[in-house]
Amino acid sequence: MLPLVFHPLVEADLADSAEWYGRQQPGLDDRFLSEAHECFADLTASAPLYAVRFADIRRVNLPVFKHGVFYFIADGAVVVLGILHDHRDTQAELQRRRKKYG
């Protein structure tokens, strides 16, 4: 099992999306956060199973919500770059975030 490392903006990604879902329907924010955290926990064992999307960045989709968890594997860890909605320009944003790690 690989340890997880989170880019500093992942927390903002989660908060922004959870807030939006909470405005749509009470309790939906908690369901989103729960699903995201389950996905993070699963990544410790399953990260190598998902295909590379571009460069070395991989994606796993949340089962219900239209978000992807984007990450790469390096130095024996899973580095989560973001959790972003399908409609965002994810490649440009993730390439900016990826620069932090060399």
Secondary structure, DSSP 8 states (H G I E B T S, - for coil): ---EEE-TTHHHHHHHHHHHHHHHSTTHHHHHHHHHHHHHHHHHHHGGGS-EEETTEEEEE-SSSSEEEEEEEETTEEEEEEEEETTS-HHHHHHHHHGGG-
